[in-house]
Amino acid sequence: MKTDELISLMAASDRPVDTGWLGRTTWLAALLATVATVGLVLLTLGARHDLAATWASGPVLTKALFGASVATIALAAFQKSLRPGLKPRKGFALIAVPVVAVAIWAAVTLMNAPPEQWTALTFGRSWRACLIAIPLYALVPFAVLLALARQGAPVDQPFSGASAGIASAGLATIAYSVHCPEDAIPFIASWYPLAMAAMAGLGAWIFPRMVRW
């Protein structure tokens, strides 16, 4: 085929290119992955015994909303990072807002509590379980986002991986909140962000090795 013929063939179709399908797919996949992760938590760990009475309480909602807010910001950056020419880092710093807000709440809680209670409020009885469970359950949405990344063209793979890891941990936090028996805000402010940071590091390490274009 001659060059002129190829150009004419390409120009023959005037249909607009759908550039937003990957973004829409990312949000839908994240929703489905969250539902699947919630189901996995219920099957493996089960719901907390008082979930029916406490699901609308401040601490339980805090855990779910904290995970949702972090996941939303990270997902927005992730899906932009899959399309060259966009600025995925713009707005990513907003992820500090929910983290700082929960940290301030935790500090106020500790200041209003006797010092002898600080260790219990911060460590609870299951801080190790939290650090293990959230990254493990985050592997479900992380695998979904990794598959999506292969359909895009990420230029900065470490950033794409880190944002995918944080988003996955945020979604796993929503799922884990139906089981987590710890309601102290200092506990939430300490171990949930640490688990998210661990997934960010894992994502930044894995993506350059598994996603290329």
WOZITA-V46280 format. One record per residue. N is the residue number from 1. RES is the residue in three letters. SS is DSSP state (helix for helix, strand for strand, loop for the rest). PHI is phi in radians with two decimals (* if undefined). D_LAST is the distance of its C-alpha to the last C-alpha in Angstrom with 2 decimals. Layout:
n = <N N>
res = <RES RES>
ss = <SS SS>
phi = <PHI PHI>
d_last = <D_LAST D_LAST>
This chain:
n = <1 2 3 4 5 6 7 8 9 10 11 12 13 14 15 16 17 18 19 20 21 22 23 24 25 26 27 28 29 30 31 32 33 34 35 36 37 38 39 40 41 42 43 44 45 46 47 48 49 50 51 52 53 54 55 56 57 58 59 60 61 62 63 64 65 66 67 68 69 70 71 72 73 74 75 76 77 78 79 80 81 82 83 84 85 86 87 88 89 90 91 92 93 94 95 96 97 98 99 100 101 102 103 104 105 106 107 108 109 110 111 112 113 114 115 116 117 118 119 120 121 122 123 124 125 126 127 128 129 130 131 132 133 134 135 136 137 138 139 140 141 142 143 144 145 146 147 148 149 150 151 152 153 154 155 156 157 158 159 160 161 162 163 164 165 166 167 168 169 170 171 172 173 174 175 176 177 178 179 180 181 182 183 184 185 186 187 188 189 190 191 192 193 194 195 196 197 198 199 200 201 202 203 204 205 206 207 208 209 210 211 212 213>
res = <MET LYS THR ASP GLU LEU ILE SER LEU MET ALA ALA SER ASP ARG PRO VAL ASP THR GLY TRP LEU GLY ARG THR THR TRP LEU ALA ALA LEU LEU ALA THR VAL ALA THR VAL GLY LEU VAL LEU LEU THR LEU GLY ALA ARG HIS ASP LEU ALA ALA THR TRP ALA SER GLY PRO VAL LEU THR LYS ALA LEU PHE GLY ALA SER VAL ALA THR ILE ALA LEU ALA ALA PHE GLN LYS SER LEU ARG PRO GLY LEU LYS PRO ARG LYS GLY PHE ALA LEU ILE ALA VAL PRO VAL VAL ALA VAL ALA ILE TRP ALA ALA VAL THR LEU MET ASN ALA PRO PRO GLU GLN TRP THR ALA LEU THR PHE GLY ARG SER TRP ARG ALA CYS LEU ILE ALA ILE PRO LEU TYR ALA LEU VAL PRO PHE ALA VAL LEU LEU ALA LEU ALA ARG GLN GLY ALA PRO VAL ASP GLN PRO PHE SER GLY ALA SER ALA GLY ILE ALA SER ALA GLY LEU ALA THR ILE ALA TYR SER VAL HIS CYS PRO GLU ASP ALA ILE PRO PHE ILE ALA SER TRP TYR PRO LEU ALA MET ALA ALA MET ALA GLY LEU GLY ALA TRP ILE PHE PRO ARG MET VAL ARG TRP>
ss = <loop loop helix helix helix helix helix helix helix helix helix helix loop loop loop loop loop loop loop loop helix helix helix helix helix helix helix helix helix helix helix helix helix helix helix helix helix helix helix helix helix helix helix helix loop loop loop loop loop loop helix helix helix helix loop loop loop helix helix helix helix helix helix helix helix helix helix helix helix helix helix helix helix helix helix helix helix helix helix helix helix loop loop loop loop loop loop loop loop loop loop helix helix helix helix helix helix helix helix helix helix helix helix helix helix helix helix helix helix helix helix loop loop loop helix helix helix helix helix helix helix helix helix loop loop loop helix helix helix helix helix helix helix helix helix helix helix helix helix helix helix helix helix helix helix helix helix helix helix loop loop loop loop loop loop loop helix helix helix helix helix helix helix helix helix helix helix helix helix helix helix helix helix helix helix helix loop loop loop loop loop loop loop loop helix helix helix helix helix helix helix helix helix helix helix helix helix helix helix helix helix helix helix helix helix helix helix helix helix helix loop loop loop>
phi = <* -1.33 -1.06 -1.08 -1.17 -1.13 -1.10 -1.11 -1.15 -1.20 -1.41 -1.17 -1.67 -1.86 -1.24 -1.16 -1.41 -1.44 -1.60 -1.78 -1.12 -1.20 -1.14 -1.11 -1.12 -1.08 -1.14 -1.16 -1.11 -1.12 -1.11 -1.15 -1.15 -1.14 -1.06 -1.12 -1.22 -1.04 -1.07 -1.17 -1.09 -1.13 -1.28 -1.67 -1.85 1.46 -1.39 -1.08 -1.10 -1.91 -1.04 -1.05 -1.63 -2.01 -1.06 -1.72 -1.35 -0.97 -1.09 -1.15 -1.13 -1.03 -1.07 -1.17 -1.22 -1.08 -1.09 -1.17 -1.17 -1.12 -1.11 -1.09 -1.14 -1.19 -1.15 -1.07 -1.20 -1.08 -1.19 -1.23 -1.20 -1.48 -2.14 -1.01 1.74 -1.55 -2.08 -1.16 -1.33 -1.18 1.57 -1.15 -1.11 -1.09 -1.09 -1.25 -1.08 -1.12 -1.16 -1.18 -1.06 -1.18 -1.13 -1.13 -1.03 -1.14 -1.10 -1.12 -1.06 -1.19 -1.15 -1.60 -1.93 -1.07 -0.95 -1.20 -1.69 -1.06 -1.09 -1.14 -1.18 -1.51 -1.68 0.99 -2.06 -2.49 -1.14 -1.16 -1.08 -1.11 -1.13 -1.51 -1.17 -1.07 -1.08 -1.13 -1.21 -1.17 -1.13 -1.16 -1.15 -1.10 -1.09 -1.13 -1.18 -1.11 -1.12 -1.14 -1.06 -1.21 -1.58 -1.88 -2.42 -1.18 -1.51 -1.86 -1.06 -1.05 -1.19 -1.02 -1.17 -1.15 -1.18 -1.15 -1.14 -1.13 -1.06 -1.11 -1.16 -1.10 -1.16 -1.15 -1.11 -1.03 -1.16 -1.20 -1.11 -1.32 -1.95 -0.93 -1.52 -1.57 -1.97 -1.20 -1.07 -1.04 -1.10 -1.08 -1.23 -1.58 -1.66 -1.15 -1.09 -1.14 -1.13 -1.17 -1.11 -1.09 -1.21 -1.09 -1.12 -1.11 -1.11 -1.11 -1.41 -1.37 -0.99 -1.08 -1.61 -2.13 -2.19 -2.40 -2.56>
d_last = <26.87 27.88 25.91 28.53 28.35 24.57 25.01 27.91 26.08 23.23 25.94 28.00 26.17 26.97 25.58 23.85 20.19 19.96 17.63 19.16 18.55 15.76 18.21 21.07 19.34 18.59 22.30 23.55 21.52 22.79 26.29 26.21 24.80 27.65 30.20 29.00 29.16 32.63 33.73 32.50 34.44 37.50 37.34 36.93 38.74 40.62 41.59 43.81 47.41 48.25 45.14 47.28 49.42 46.89 43.72 44.84 46.09 44.77 43.07 41.37 40.10 39.06 36.74 35.17 34.96 33.61 30.74 30.18 30.23 27.78 25.40 25.72 24.90 21.92 20.55 20.99 18.92 16.19 15.82 15.87 13.14 10.69 11.70 11.49 15.11 16.76 18.53 17.80 20.15 22.98 25.29 23.68 26.83 28.80 27.88 30.73 33.23 33.62 33.42 36.12 38.18 38.41 39.15 41.99 43.34 43.32 45.14 47.77 48.22 48.84 51.22 53.25 53.40 55.70 54.03 54.86 52.51 49.46 48.22 48.61 46.92 43.91 43.48 45.08 45.28 41.67 39.43 38.01 37.34 35.51 33.23 32.41 32.34 30.05 27.06 27.74 27.94 24.91 22.83 23.38 21.73 19.12 18.02 17.95 15.83 13.35 13.20 12.91 9.98 8.02 9.40 8.36 6.14 7.68 8.53 11.14 10.18 13.86 15.24 13.30 14.51 17.95 18.44 17.48 19.91 22.63 22.32 22.58 25.58 27.12 26.97 28.35 31.08 32.19 32.46 34.18 36.69 38.48 39.41 39.62 43.35 43.01 43.90 44.70 42.65 42.52 40.95 38.28 37.63 37.34 35.37 33.10 31.30 31.18 29.49 26.91 26.35 25.86 23.11 21.45 21.52 20.26 17.28 16.44 16.77 14.93 11.71 10.35 11.39 10.12 6.96 3.77 0.00>
